[in-house]
Amino acid sequence: MTVEIGKKAPKFKLPASNGETVSLMELRGRNVVIFFYPKDMTATCTVQACDMRDNYALFAQENTVVLGISGDSVKSHQNFVQKKELPYLLLADEDHKVCKQYGVWQLKKLYGREYMGIVRSTFLIDAKGNLVREWRKVRVKGHAEEVLEAVRALKK
């Protein structure tokens, strides 16, 4: 399954850092920003998560839920949330099913080594459940602000 701008976003249910299960369907009526990232507590992922944290109140003012997804366990997510004081939920996609639905589980290369991993990507889903924007191979600097601008543009 591939995601397509203007179409319904792929539905999912995943365990969250608060011990509950989060379903995309339950979030209808609100915009949803999903950011996929490779690994809890790594340098770039921490910067990305903290940028989303620092803009969280602004997203909330725009009726927007922020969710982070990686292949890490719920326990790992709980530690990350606590250590970095993240106000949003992190979802555990340990079998990479949702990552595959969104096309972010890909062959990567690092220092000549090939492996499967999550390509840092962000998706904006509107209140009706439609995918309205995607950012692939995200550069972290300024990204949270760019996503926030796209959220604000939905009202226009």
Secondary structure, 3 states (H helix, E strand, C coil): CCCCCCCECCCCEEEECCCCEEEHHHHCCCEEEEEECCCCCCHHHHHHHHHHHHCHHHHHHCCEEEEEEECCCHHHHHHHHHHHCCCCEEEECCCCHHHHHCCCEEEEEECCEEEEEECCEEEEECCCCEEEEEEECCCCCCHHHHHHHHHHHCCC
